[in-house]
Amino acid sequence: MASHRFDPKFTDNVVNAMGENVNPRFRQLMASLIRHVHDFARENELTVDEWMAGVQLMNWAGQMSNAKRNEGQLVCDVIGLESLVDEITFKLADEATDAPTATAILGPFFRADTPFRSNGESIVKTAPKDGKGEMAYMAGQVLDFVTKKPLVGAVVEVWQASTNGLYEQQDPDQEEFNLRGKFRTDENGRYSFYCLRPTPYPVPDDGPAGKLLKLMDRHPFRPAHIHIIATHDGYKPLTTQIFDRKDPYLTNDSVFAVKDSLIVDFVERKGDPQAGLELKYDVKLVPDGMKSNGA
């Protein structure tokens, strides 16, 4: 018996309208979504004007999205949905004693056309105009989680914002693909490159995600981080971020993506005129077909 004063059969009628040939998983997801959305509308007695404001926000996110910016994904980020889905998907890996590298959200500024660069090359193609950039040398190995052996020919893709808080596709003053690069590991499974020590920045506030943050009276800042995607044939692809331990926003990330195992330390690098800091960071990949917890 319905616990509300609205048509008690309406939601069941909508759910049951799905045909016999619907994929079972899709049926499960859509039925649950419909029931939750309908319950939300009834619980809050959602008005037509409020519903239409939500529709307009979704339309606005779609209109702003393109190959260089995914505003719909950013809206999901600021309400914590992408980070929650990431946690659900990889929970077992987080609980393992010796876990593969933890995951983190992709973020809205990924580019599929990032070029390959040589190991040891710098991804800093446009120096920060504010003079705040600290050069760092980042290197490590890509390892098989089970055997701990290095993976030759793995691809490590990285990208980061500049010190002005903008990724290159947001900033006409930055060279295209500035602070981005793909690297292929050598015969020892190693990758290496020069980058900037990351700095915190606000997520864009010129769209629906920024409007939501303002309406919720929340700050827009993300802690300093570098994005990483690591792939190798026969292994599950990894999407993650690493965060500078000294950043003030680690405990208050606007998109809720920080995990303790992804916090790193930049240390002094001596004898290198190109960089005064360095970071060693190894990546562990899980073989295809293996459960995330190593079972």
Secondary structure, 3 states (H helix, E strand, C coil): CCCCCCCCCHHHHHHHCCCCCCCHHHHHHHHHHHHHHHHHHHHCCCCHHHHHHHHHHHHHHHHHCECCECHHHHHHHHCCHHHHHHHHHCHHHHHCCCCCCCCCCCCCCCCCCCCECCCCEECCCCCCCCCCCCEEEEEEEEEECCCCCECCCCEEEEECCCCCCCCHHHCCCCCCCCCEEEEECCCCCEEEEEEECCCCEECCCCCHHHHHHHHCCCCCEECCEEEEEEECCCECCEEEEEEECCCCCCCCCCCCCCCHHHEECCEECCCCCCCCEEEECCEEECECCCCCCCC
